[in-house]
Amino acid sequence: MGAPVQRPFDFVRNYLATTYDLNPEELTGSRSFDSLELDSIAQVEMFVTVSDHYRIQLNDSLASGDTTLQETADLVQQALDAAGGRRPDAAATGRLRTARPCDGEL
């Protein structure tokens, strides 16, 4: 039996705390990306990491600075439900993607 699957909210919170050295206790569901002073690139990076981790497709155009952490976790859960509750990619579990190659202009 494999490791338990991390809930989307917990994964988002752990990713942000680890990547941006934020206090996890301050990362509540009502916090927005703007309130954390994270720019749109940081948000897209997080969406890519979450997509890779859960092996789902997330539409990062749904995100904005006022998107809360809970709303982000809800988007992940909706994508998981639509995909039949896939388990995270074993290769991606336990590692956080902090950089993504740029293949064009920003």
KOLTORZA-601677 format. One record per atom (N, C-alpha, C, CB): x, y, z; residue number from 0; atom name. Coordinates in steps of 0.05 Angstrom, whole numbers. Each point is the difference from the previous one (the first is absolute). Glycine has a CB too. Layout:
+--------+--------+--------+-----+------+
!     px !     py !     pz !   n ! atom !
+--------+--------+--------+-----+------+
!      X !      Y !      Z ! NUM !   CA !
...
+--------+--------+--------+-----+------+
//
This chain:
+--------+--------+--------+-----+------+
!     px !     py !     pz !   n ! atom !
+--------+--------+--------+-----+------+
!     17 !    -24 !      0 !   0 !    N !
!    -17 !     24 !      0 !   0 !   CA !
!     18 !     25 !      0 !   0 !    C !
!    -37 !    -25 !     24 !   0 !   CB !
!     31 !     45 !    -41 !   1 !    N !
!     16 !     24 !     -3 !   1 !   CA !
!     -5 !     20 !     22 !   1 !    C !
!      1 !     -8 !    -49 !   1 !   CB !
!     14 !     29 !     47 !   2 !    N !
!     -4 !     22 !     20 !   2 !   CA !
!    -27 !     13 !     -5 !   2 !    C !
!     50 !      8 !      2 !   2 !   CB !
!    -62 !      3 !     20 !   3 !    N !
!    -26 !     13 !     -4 !   3 !   CA !
!      3 !     24 !    -19 !   3 !    C !
!    -14 !    -14 !     47 !   3 !   CB !
!     -8 !     19 !    -62 !   4 !    N !
!      0 !     22 !    -19 !   4 !   CA !
!     -5 !     26 !     16 !   4 !    C !
!    -18 !    -30 !    -37 !   4 !   CB !
!     34 !     49 !     31 !   5 !    N !
!     -3 !     26 !     14 !   5 !   CA !
!    -24 !     15 !    -11 !   5 !    C !
!     50 !      2 !      8 !   5 !   CB !
!    -66 !      9 !     10 !   6 !    N !
!    -23 !     16 !     -9 !   6 !   CA !
!     10 !     24 !    -15 !   6 !    C !
!    -27 !    -15 !     40 !   6 !   CB !
!     12 !     24 !    -60 !   7 !    N !
!      8 !     23 !    -16 !   7 !   CA !
!      8 !     25 !     16 !   7 !    C !
!    -29 !    -18 !    -36 !   7 !   CB !
!     12 !     24 !     56 !   8 !    N !
!      7 !     24 !     16 !   8 !   CA !
!     26 !     -3 !     14 !   8 !    C !
!    -49 !      8 !      7 !   8 !   CB !
!     54 !    -32 !      5 !   9 !    N !
!     25 !     -4 !     14 !   9 !   CA !
!     24 !      1 !    -20 !   9 !    C !
!    -24 !    -29 !     34 !   9 !   CB !
!     20 !     18 !    -57 !  10 !    N !
!     22 !      2 !    -20 !  10 !   CA !
!      6 !     29 !     -8 !  10 !    C !
!    -13 !    -46 !    -17 !  10 !   CB !
!     -8 !     61 !     12 !  11 !    N !
!      4 !     29 !     -7 !  11 !   CA !
!     14 !     14 !     23 !  11 !    C !
!    -42 !     -1 !    -30 !  11 !   CB !
!     32 !     -3 !     54 !  12 !    N !
!     13 !     14 !     23 !  12 !   CA !
!     29 !     -8 !      3 !  12 !    C !
!    -45 !      1 !     22 !  12 !   CB !
!     51 !    -27 !    -23 !  13 !    N !
!     27 !     -9 !      3 !  13 !   CA !
!     18 !     10 !    -23 !  13 !    C !
!    -17 !    -41 !     23 !  13 !   CB !
!      7 !     41 !    -47 !  14 !    N !
!     15 !     11 !    -23 !  14 !   CA !
!      7 !     29 !      5 !  14 !    C !
!    -23 !    -32 !    -31 !  14 !   CB !
!      4 !     48 !     38 !  15 !    N !
!      5 !     29 !      5 !  15 !   CA !
!     19 !      5 !     23 !  15 !    C !
!    -45 !     10 !    -19 !  15 !   CB !
!     41 !    -25 !     41 !  16 !    N !
!     17 !      3 !     23 !  16 !   CA !
!     29 !     -7 !     -7 !  16 !    C !
!    -39 !    -10 !     30 !  16 !   CB !
!     42 !    -12 !    -44 !  17 !    N !
!     27 !     -9 !     -7 !  17 !   CA !
!     13 !     18 !    -21 !  17 !    C !
!    -14 !    -47 !     11 !  17 !   CB !
!      0 !     53 !    -32 !  18 !    N !
!     12 !     14 !    -22 !  18 !   CA !
!      5 !     29 !      6 !  18 !    C !
!    -24 !    -30 !    -30 !  18 !   CB !
!      6 !     43 !     45 !  19 !    N !
!      3 !     29 !      6 !  19 !   CA !
!      6 !      6 !     29 !  19 !    C !
!    -32 !      7 !    -37 !  19 !   CB !
!     39 !    -28 !     52 !  20 !    N !
!      8 !      4 !     28 !  20 !   CA !
!    -21 !     15 !     16 !  20 !    C !
!     48 !     -1 !    -14 !  20 !   CB !
!    -73 !     -8 !     11 !  21 !    N !
!    -22 !     13 !     14 !  21 !   CA !
!     -8 !    -17 !     24 !  21 !    C !
!    -16 !     21 !    -43 !  21 !   CB !
!      5 !     -9 !     63 !  22 !    N !
!     -8 !    -14 !     24 !  22 !   CA !
!    -26 !    -15 !     -7 !  22 !    C !
!     21 !     35 !     31 !  22 !   CB !
!    -20 !    -62 !    -29 !  23 !    N !
!    -24 !    -16 !     -7 !  23 !   CA !
!    -25 !      8 !     17 !  23 !    C !
!     31 !    -37 !    -13 !  23 !   CB !
!    -27 !     46 !     37 !  24 !    N !
!    -23 !      7 !     17 !  24 !   CA !
!    -15 !     24 !    -10 !  24 !    C !
!     24 !    -19 !     39 !  24 !   CB !
!    -10 !     36 !    -55 !  25 !    N !
!    -12 !     24 !    -12 !  25 !   CA !
!    -14 !     -6 !    -27 !  25 !    C !
!     34 !     28 !     24 !  25 !   CB !
!    -30 !    -52 !    -34 !  26 !    N !
!    -11 !     -8 !    -26 !  26 !   CA !
!    -27 !    -13 !      4 !  26 !    C !
!     46 !     -5 !    -19 !  26 !   CB !
!    -66 !     22 !     25 !  27 !    N !
!    -27 !     -9 !      4 !  27 !   CA !
!    -15 !      0 !    -27 !  27 !    C !
!      0 !     17 !     48 !  27 !   CB !
!    -22 !    -30 !    -48 !  28 !    N !
!    -16 !     -2 !    -24 !  28 !   CA !
!    -10 !     27 !    -11 !  28 !    C !
!    -14 !    -44 !     16 !  28 !   CB !
!     11 !     64 !      1 !  29 !    N !
!    -10 !     26 !     -9 !  29 !   CA !
!     22 !     18 !    -10 !  29 !    C !
!    -36 !     -5 !     33 !  29 !   CB !
!     62 !     -3 !    -31 !  30 !    N !
!     22 !     17 !    -10 !  30 !   CA !
!      0 !     -1 !    -30 !  30 !    C !
!     27 !     -9 !     41 !  30 !   CB !
!    -23 !     32 !    -53 !  31 !    N !
!      2 !      2 !    -30 !  31 !   CA !
!     30 !      2 !     -7 !  31 !    C !
!    -46 !     22 !     -4 !  31 !   CB !
!     51 !    -26 !    -22 !  32 !    N !
!     27 !      2 !     -9 !  32 !   CA !
!     10 !     29 !      3 !  32 !    C !
!     -8 !    -37 !    -33 !  32 !   CB !
!    -10 !     56 !     28 !  33 !    N !
!      7 !     28 !      4 !  33 !   CA !
!      8 !      6 !     29 !  33 !    C !
!    -31 !     13 !    -37 !  33 !   CB !
!     16 !    -24 !     56 !  34 !    N !
!      5 !      5 !     28 !  34 !   CA !
!     27 !    -13 !      9 !  34 !    C !
!    -49 !      2 !      9 !  34 !   CB !
!     58 !    -22 !    -24 !  35 !    N !
!     26 !    -12 !      5 !  35 !   CA !
!     22 !     13 !    -15 !  35 !    C !
!    -23 !    -43 !      8 !  35 !   CB !
!     16 !     63 !    -24 !  36 !    N !
!     19 !     15 !    -16 !  36 !   CA !
!     14 !    -18 !    -20 !  36 !    C !
!      6 !     32 !     37 !  36 !   CB !
!    -22 !    -50 !    -49 !  37 !    N !
!     11 !    -18 !    -21 !  37 !   CA !
!    -11 !     10 !    -27 !  37 !    C !
!      3 !    -40 !     33 !  37 !   CB !
!     15 !     42 !    -52 !  38 !    N !
!     -8 !     10 !    -26 !  38 !   CA !
!    -13 !    -22 !    -17 !  38 !    C !
!     37 !     34 !      2 !  38 !   CB !
!    -45 !    -27 !    -26 !  39 !    N !
!    -14 !    -19 !    -17 !  39 !   CA !
!     19 !    -22 !    -10 !  39 !    C !
!    -31 !     36 !    -15 !  39 !   CB !
!     56 !    -31 !     13 !  40 !    N !
!     19 !    -21 !     -8 !  40 !   CA !
!      2 !    -21 !     21 !  40 !    C !
!     26 !     33 !    -27 !  40 !   CB !
!    -25 !    -24 !     52 !  41 !    N !
!      1 !    -19 !     23 !  41 !   CA !
!    -25 !    -17 !      0 !  41 !    C !
!     28 !     32 !     26 !  41 !   CB !
!    -51 !    -20 !    -32 !  42 !    N !
!    -25 !    -15 !      0 !  42 !   CA !
!     -1 !    -20 !    -23 !  42 !    C !
!    -23 !     40 !     20 !  42 !   CB !
!     33 !    -33 !    -43 !  43 !    N !
!      0 !    -19 !    -23 !  43 !   CA !
!     20 !    -22 !      6 !  43 !    C !
!    -11 !     37 !    -32 !  43 !   CB !
!     34 !    -31 !     44 !  44 !    N !
!     19 !    -21 !      8 !  44 !   CA !
!    -13 !    -20 !     19 !  44 !    C !
!     38 !     33 !     -5 !  44 !   CB !
!    -54 !    -23 !     24 !  45 !    N !
!    -13 !    -17 !     19 !  45 !   CA !
!    -21 !    -18 !    -15 !  45 !    C !
!      7 !     34 !     37 !  45 !   CB !
!    -22 !    -22 !    -56 !  46 !    N !
!    -19 !    -16 !    -15 !  46 !   CA !
!     13 !    -22 !    -15 !  46 !    C !
!    -29 !     40 !     -4 !  46 !   CB !
!     53 !    -34 !     -8 !  47 !    N !
!     15 !    -21 !    -15 !  47 !   CA !
!      9 !    -22 !     19 !  47 !    C !
!     15 !     35 !    -33 !  47 !   CB !
!     -5 !    -28 !     56 !  48 !    N !
!      9 !    -19 !     20 !  48 !   CA !
!    -23 !    -18 !      9 !  48 !    C !
!     36 !     31 !     15 !  48 !   CB !
!    -59 !    -19 !     -9 !  49 !    N !
!    -23 !    -15 !      9 !  49 !   CA !
!    -10 !    -18 !    -22 !  49 !    C !
!    -13 !     37 !     31 !  49 !   CB !
!     13 !    -27 !    -56 !  50 !    N !
!     -8 !    -17 !    -23 !  50 !   CA !
!     18 !    -24 !     -3 !  50 !    C !
!    -18 !     41 !    -23 !  50 !   CB !
!     44 !    -36 !     25 !  51 !    N !
!     19 !    -22 !     -2 !  51 !   CA !
!     -4 !    -20 !     23 !  51 !    C !
!     33 !     31 !    -22 !  51 !   CB !
!    -36 !    -21 !     46 !  52 !    N !
!     -3 !    -18 !     23 !  52 !   CA !
!    -24 !    -18 !     -1 !  52 !    C !
!     23 !     35 !     27 !  52 !   CB !
!    -46 !    -23 !    -34 !  53 !    N !
!    -25 !    -16 !     -1 !  53 !   CA !
!     -6 !    -12 !    -27 !  53 !    C !
!    -17 !     30 !     36 !  53 !   CB !
!     34 !    -24 !    -56 !  54 !    N !
!     -4 !     -9 !    -27 !  54 !   CA !
!    -27 !      8 !    -11 !  54 !    C !
!     30 !    -39 !      9 !  54 !   CB !
!    -36 !     65 !     -6 !  55 !    N !
!    -25 !     11 !     -9 !  55 !   CA !
!      6 !     25 !    -17 !  55 !    C !
!    -25 !    -17 !     40 !  55 !   CB !
!      5 !     26 !    -54 !  56 !    N !
!      3 !     25 !    -16 !  56 !   CA !
!    -15 !     22 !     15 !  56 !    C !
!      4 !    -26 !    -44 !  56 !   CB !
!     11 !     47 !     52 !  57 !    N !
!    -12 !     23 !     12 !  57 !   CA !
!      2 !     23 !    -19 !  57 !    C !
!     12 !    -17 !     46 !  57 !   CB !
!    -33 !     32 !    -48 !  58 !    N !
!      0 !     24 !    -17 !  58 !   CA !
!     10 !     23 !     16 !  58 !    C !
!    -38 !    -18 !    -28 !  58 !   CB !
!     63 !     26 !     25 !  59 !    N !
!     11 !     22 !     16 !  59 !   CA !
!    -13 !     27 !     -6 !  59 !    C !
!     43 !    -26 !      3 !  59 !   CB !
!    -58 !     27 !    -25 !  60 !    N !
!    -13 !     26 !     -6 !  60 !   CA !
!    -24 !      5 !     19 !  60 !    C !
!     14 !     -5 !    -49 !  60 !   CB !
!    -22 !    -16 !     64 !  61 !    N !
!    -21 !      4 !     20 !  61 !   CA !
!     10 !     14 !     25 !  61 !    C !
!    -22 !    -41 !    -18 !  61 !   CB !
!     48 !     42 !     21 !  62 !    N !
!     12 !     12 !     23 !  62 !   CA !
!      4 !     30 !     -3 !  62 !    C !
!     23 !    -44 !     10 !  62 !   CB !
!    -25 !     57 !     12 !  63 !    N !
!      7 !     29 !      1 !  63 !   CA !
!     11 !      6 !     27 !  63 !    C !
!    -37 !     12 !    -34 !  63 !   CB !
!     46 !     12 !     37 !  64 !    N !
!     12 !      8 !     26 !  64 !   CA !
!    -19 !     -2 !     23 !  64 !    C !
!     29 !     30 !    -25 !  64 !   CB !
!    -55 !    -27 !     20 !  65 !    N !
!    -19 !     -2 !     23 !  65 !   CA !
!    -10 !    -28 !      4 !  65 !    C !
!    -13 !     47 !     -9 !  65 !   CB !
!     23 !    -66 !     -6 !  66 !    N !
!     -7 !    -28 !      4 !  66 !   CA !
!     11 !     -9 !     27 !  66 !    C !
!      0 !    -10 !    -50 !  66 !   CB !
!    -17 !     -3 !     66 !  67 !    N !
!      9 !     -9 !     27 !  67 !   CA !
!     13 !    -28 !     -2 !  67 !    C !
!    -36 !     28 !     21 !  67 !   CB !
!     49 !    -35 !      0 !  68 !    N !
!     12 !    -27 !      1 !  68 !   CA !
!    -21 !    -21 !     -1 !  68 !    C !
!     39 !     18 !     26 !  68 !   CB !
!    -62 !    -13 !    -12 !  69 !    N !
!    -21 !    -19 !      0 !  69 !   CA !
!    -13 !     -3 !    -28 !  69 !    C !
!     -9 !     10 !     48 !  69 !   CB !
!      6 !     12 !    -62 !  70 !    N !
!    -11 !     -1 !    -27 !  70 !   CA !
!     19 !    -15 !    -19 !  70 !    C !
!    -23 !     44 !      8 !  70 !   CB !
!     49 !    -41 !     -3 !  71 !    N !
!     20 !    -15 !    -16 !  71 !   CA !
!     -3 !    -30 !      6 !  71 !    C !
!     31 !     40 !      1 !  71 !   CB !
!    -33 !    -47 !     24 !  72 !    N !
!     -3 !    -28 !      8 !  72 !   CA !
!    -26 !    -11 !    -11 !  72 !    C !
!     27 !      8 !     42 !  72 !   CB !
!    -48 !      8 !    -43 !  73 !    N !
!    -25 !     -9 !    -11 !  73 !   CA !
!      2 !     -6 !    -30 !  73 !    C !
!    -24 !     27 !     35 !  73 !   CB !
!     39 !    -10 !    -49 !  74 !    N !
!      5 !     -4 !    -29 !  74 !   CA !
!     14 !    -27 !     -4 !  74 !    C !
!      2 !     50 !     -8 !  74 !   CB !
!     18 !    -55 !     25 !  75 !    N !
!     15 !    -25 !     -2 !  75 !   CA !
!    -19 !    -24 !      5 !  75 !    C !
!     42 !     23 !     16 !  75 !   CB !
!    -58 !    -21 !      5 !  76 !    N !
!    -19 !    -22 !      6 !  76 !   CA !
!    -20 !     -4 !    -22 !  76 !    C !
!      5 !     11 !     48 !  76 !   CB !
!    -15 !     10 !    -60 !  77 !    N !
!    -18 !     -3 !    -23 !  77 !   CA !
!     13 !    -14 !    -23 !  77 !    C !
!    -23 !     42 !     14 !  77 !   CB !
!     49 !    -35 !    -20 !  78 !    N !
!     14 !    -14 !    -21 !  78 !   CA !
!      5 !    -29 !      7 !  78 !    C !
!     22 !     44 !    -13 !  78 !   CB !
!    -16 !    -50 !     38 !  79 !    N !
!      4 !    -27 !      9 !  79 !   CA !
!    -26 !    -16 !     -4 !  79 !    C !
!     36 !     15 !     33 !  79 !   CB !
!    -58 !     -4 !    -24 !  80 !    N !
!    -26 !    -13 !     -3 !  80 !   CA !
!     -6 !     -6 !    -29 !  80 !    C !
!    -16 !     23 !     42 !  80 !   CB !
!     21 !     -3 !    -59 !  81 !    N !
!     -5 !     -4 !    -29 !  81 !   CA !
!     18 !    -21 !    -12 !  81 !    C !
!    -14 !     48 !     -3 !  81 !   CB !
!     38 !    -51 !     14 !  82 !    N !
!     19 !    -20 !    -10 !  82 !   CA !
!     -3 !    -27 !     13 !  82 !    C !
!     32 !     37 !     -9 !  82 !   CB !
!    -52 !    -40 !     26 !  83 !    N !
!     -5 !    -26 !     13 !  83 !   CA !
!     17 !     -4 !     25 !  83 !    C !
!    -12 !    -18 !    -44 !  83 !   CB !
!     21 !     40 !     57 !  84 !    N !
!     15 !     -3 !     25 !  84 !   CA !
!     28 !    -12 !     -4 !  84 !    C !
!    -44 !     -4 !     23 !  84 !   CB !
!     58 !     11 !    -44 !  85 !    N !
!     27 !    -11 !     -4 !  85 !   CA !
!     18 !      5 !     24 !  85 !    C !
!     -6 !      8 !    -49 !  85 !   CB !
!     24 !    -27 !     53 !  86 !    N !
!     20 !      2 !     21 !  86 !   CA !
!     23 !     17 !    -11 !  86 !    C !
!    -13 !    -45 !     20 !  86 !   CB !
!     27 !     59 !     -2 !  87 !    N !
!     23 !     16 !     -9 !  87 !   CA !
!     21 !    -17 !    -14 !  87 !    C !
!     -8 !     31 !     38 !  87 !   CB !
!     23 !    -18 !    -56 !  88 !    N !
!     21 !    -13 !    -14 !  88 !   CA !
!     21 !     -8 !     20 !  88 !    C !
!     -9 !     27 !    -42 !  88 !   CB !
!     16 !    -53 !     43 !  89 !    N !
!     20 !    -10 !     19 !  89 !   CA !
!     27 !     14 !     -3 !  89 !    C !
!    -24 !    -44 !      0 !  89 !   CB !
!     31 !     51 !    -24 !  90 !    N !
!     26 !     13 !     -5 !  90 !   CA !
!     -1 !     29 !     11 !  90 !    C !
!      8 !    -29 !    -41 !  90 !   CB !
!    -31 !     42 !     41 !  91 !    N !
!     -2 !     27 !      9 !  91 !   CA !
!     -5 !      2 !     30 !  91 !    C !
!    -17 !     13 !    -45 !  91 !   CB !
!      7 !    -34 !     57 !  92 !    N !
!     -6 !      1 !     29 !  92 !   CA !
!     26 !      4 !     15 !  92 !    C !
!    -40 !    -30 !     -7 !  92 !   CB !
!     39 !     48 !     26 !  93 !    N !
!     23 !      5 !     17 !  93 !   CA !
!     20 !     21 !    -11 !  93 !    C !
!     -5 !    -47 !     15 !  93 !   CB !
!      0 !     56 !    -39 !  94 !    N !
!     18 !     21 !    -10 !  94 !   CA !
!    -18 !     23 !     -9 !  94 !    C !
!     36 !    -33 !    -15 !  94 !   CB !
!    -26 !     57 !     19 !  95 !    N !
!    -15 !     24 !     -8 !  95 !   CA !
!     15 !     13 !    -23 !  95 !    C !
!    -18 !      6 !     47 !  95 !   CB !
!      3 !     -1 !    -67 !  96 !    N !
!     12 !     14 !    -23 !  96 !   CA !
!      0 !     30 !      5 !  96 !    C !
!    -17 !    -37 !    -31 !  96 !   CB !
!     41 !     48 !     30 !  97 !    N !
!      2 !     28 !      7 !  97 !   CA !
!      8 !     17 !    -25 !  97 !    C !
!     13 !    -13 !     47 !  97 !   CB !
!     -7 !      0 !    -68 !  98 !    N !
!      8 !     15 !    -24 !  98 !   CA !
!    -11 !    -14 !    -25 !  98 !    C !
!     42 !     18 !     23 !  98 !   CB !
!    -48 !     -3 !    -43 !  99 !    N !
!    -10 !    -12 !    -25 !  99 !   CA !
!     14 !     14 !    -23 !  99 !    C !
!    -46 !    -11 !     21 !  99 !   CB !
!     56 !     -4 !    -40 ! 100 !    N !
!     13 !     13 !    -22 ! 100 !   CA !
!    -19 !     17 !    -16 ! 100 !    C !
!     31 !    -38 !     -3 ! 100 !   CB !
!    -21 !     60 !     -6 ! 101 !    N !
!    -16 !     19 !    -16 ! 101 !   CA !
!      5 !     -6 !    -29 ! 101 !    C !
!      2 !     36 !     36 ! 101 !   CB !
!    -23 !    -42 !    -51 ! 102 !    N !
!      3 !     -6 !    -28 ! 102 !   CA !
!    -10 !     22 !    -18 ! 102 !    C !
!     -4 !    -48 !     12 ! 102 !   CB !
!      3 !     71 !     -2 ! 103 !    N !
!     -9 !     23 !    -16 ! 103 !   CA !
!      0 !     25 !     17 ! 103 !    C !
!    -28 !    -30 !    -29 ! 103 !   CB !
!     18 !     51 !     17 ! 104 !    N !
!     -2 !     26 !     15 ! 104 !   CA !
!    -21 !     -2 !     21 ! 104 !    C !
!     16 !     25 !    -40 ! 104 !   CB !
!    -12 !    -10 !     62 ! 105 !    N !
!    -20 !      1 !     21 ! 105 !   CA !
!    -20 !     22 !     -6 ! 105 !    C !
!     33 !    -17 !     33 ! 105 !   CB !
+--------+--------+--------+-----+------+
//
